[in-house]
Amino acid sequence: MDQRHLQRIKIVQNLFAFSYSSKNNLPHPVEAKTPKIIGKLEKIDEFIKKYAPRYPLDNIAKTDLSILRLSIYELIFEHKNPKKVVINEAVDLAKELSGEKSYAFINAVLGKLMDQLKI
């Protein structure tokens, strides 16, 4: 499996754990991108609220929320990968780690974000 994909899985696991506890209980504490994402959570969550208005953050599955947070961070703040790659990876992560229809929700939110911000 691709190392970048495995790295993203670790980040999603960290963000999932963080949503239940704190930075002290992360399964992959040495992973470097997670603290950067956590530092931007307030701004990232505003994007999620704006582009998924029918779904309060508390009602979004924690795995889906973690995937969205990672993807929005990569799209808005990091700019290392092409946007289509980021979205495709988010959809793949959702298919692998989340519920049956989660990939469609994640794809829709990220698609709206790209359309509105002209990313």
PELIN-V551481 format. One line per field, one symbol per residue. ss: DSSP state (~ for helix, > for strand, _ for the rest). burial: I if it has 24 or more other ideal C-beta (glycine too) atoms within 12 Angstrom, else O. Layout:
ss = ???
burial = ???
This chain:
ss = __~~~~~~~~~~~~~~~~~~__~~~_______~~~~~~~_~~~~~~~~~~~_____~~~__~~~~~~~~~~~~~~~~~____~~~~~~~~~~~~~~~____~~~~~~~~~~~~~~~~__
burial = OOOOOOIIIIIIIIIIIIIOOOOOOIOIOOIOIIOOIIOIIOOIIOIIOOIIOOOOIOOIIIIIIIIIIIIIIIIIOOOOOOIOOIIIIIIIIIOOIIOOOIIOIIIIIIIIIIOOOOI
